[in-house]
Amino acid sequence: MTNSPLTNYLLIVGIGFLLIAVLGQTKLGFAEINPGCFGRTLALFLGVSSLLFALGMVGLQMETFDIIRNYLTQQIQQYLG
């Protein structure tokens, strides 16, 4: 992991959003979290995207992203065609 504070913030925020998405209605001491269905879905999307963005900032090689992109492109083309 790099020493970038932005990466650390994105990891913490991503884990926090995923906790909100998984736990849903809960009380944490004096605070009550009640996001609803749309809020949980949005928290799931934000949590996963921030974790993926933090993972990308760590410094994965571009070849890895190219392999994943090519694989997904082939799968989509096979599914649609």
Secondary structure, DSSP 8 states (H G I E B T S, - for coil): --S-HHHHHHHHHHHHHHHHHHH-SEEETTEEE--HHHHHHHHHHHHHHHHHHHHHHH---HHHHHHHHHHHHHHHHHHH-
